[in-house]
Amino acid sequence: MVELVRRAHAAAREAVAIGGWRPNIGAATIRFLRSMNIWFWAIVGVPTLLAAVYFFAIAADLYVTEVKFVVRGPNKSPLSSVGALLGAAGGGSEDTFAVNEFLMSRDAVRKLDQANNLRALLTRPEGDPVTRFPGLMFWRKDFEALYSAYGRFVSVEVDGNSGISTLQIKAYRPEDAQALGRALLAYSEQLVNELNERARQDAVGVFQREVEAAERDIAKIQAQLTAYRIKEKMLDPKTAATGPLALLAQMEGQLANSRAQLAEVIKNAPNSPQIPLIKTRIGSLEKLITDERSKITGDEKSVATSLTEYERLDVQRQLGEKMLASAVTSLESARLEAQRQQLYLETITQPNLSDYPLYPKRIASLSIVVASCLLAYGMAWVLVAGIREHASA
């Protein structure tokens, strides 16, 4: 390499002698060629040569497919204008970011590896030893190495203005890129469905538990009512209490009639032989009325006591039925609201079959390498020149 530099200097001197260049131009050229020392070749020449060899002789063609989608949901009104500005600046909802994070997650890689043979797609014979799986680290073929290689072939970005996500997949074959795009799109829709189901369970679960609790309470009260009927040997205490009350009212009517008859007989015929009979009848009716009243409102075995316990259980049953009806209404409302709040993934562009490879961009990539190396060399030259000037001062 030193010999090449010397030959370049000699050629420059000969060109100056033959062409009759002006001294200042010849001197500048000679200074430039002399500046191309070993450091120039180390910082600029060798990296440029290696990059050219890689991009134009080694790098494999990569076919690209793109999928554009958006995660839509219910229109939620912001709490304030500040909230609206923050929502617009965020570039999409949290559901969109959840889907995008899933696409670049280990879960997505694991599904692709199990169901879509991801390892075979990334180890095609068309691939170069740098980009394909497992890459330069040929001894690493575990899942983490696969996940690291996955990031070189798949990327996703979201538009901050429209909220549209763009999923880009690279592969060594166009049909491989299309297959990966379709698989990732299907897994994204599955994730959205799981988010919907989880949200529905969260929204409906509380009311569902309330309905179940109300049903258990009603069943418990109904069992108590059944046990009470069996104990009291009556189907409906309210109906059973109707008979004694009607009989009591009938006897009280007869007692009133007998007393009226006695008063009339005493008034018209004080010595009538019917007076003792009427009094005896009145006494019997009074005794019967007293006995019936004791049956209705007497001890703990009376109708009133039985009816009180039954009415207590019946009121609890009615309250339970009302609570159950209210819980069922709330449950139906929650289900309707959950259906209205559902998310869905709307695909804007389907995975396409690429006609020609888009990567690598050889000329652009090589230009970036050259520019970066020249910049590094220039910075190093300025630094060294400054140090020398400072040392000579």
Secondary structure as GFF3:
##gff-version 3
##sequence-region A 1 393
A	DSSP	alpha_helix	2	19	.	.	.	ID=ss1
A	DSSP	alpha_helix	23	35	.	.	.	ID=ss2
A	DSSP	alpha_helix	38	40	.	.	.	ID=ss3
A	DSSP	pi_helix	41	45	.	.	.	ID=ss4
A	DSSP	alpha_helix	46	53	.	.	.	ID=ss5
A	DSSP	pi_helix	54	58	.	.	.	ID=ss6
A	DSSP	beta_strand	63	72	.	.	.	ID=ss7
A	DSSP	alpha_helix	81	89	.	.	.	ID=ss8
A	DSSP	alpha_helix	94	103	.	.	.	ID=ss9
A	DSSP	alpha_helix	106	115	.	.	.	ID=ss10
A	DSSP	alpha_helix	118	122	.	.	.	ID=ss11
A	DSSP	alpha_helix	143	153	.	.	.	ID=ss12
A	DSSP	beta_strand	154	158	.	.	.	ID=ss13
A	DSSP	beta_strand	165	171	.	.	.	ID=ss14
A	DSSP	alpha_helix	174	232	.	.	.	ID=ss15
A	DSSP	alpha_helix	237	268	.	.	.	ID=ss16
A	DSSP	alpha_helix	274	297	.	.	.	ID=ss17
A	DSSP	alpha_helix	303	340	.	.	.	ID=ss18
A	DSSP	beta_strand	344	349	.	.	.	ID=ss19
A	DSSP	alpha_helix	362	392	.	.	.	ID=ss20
###
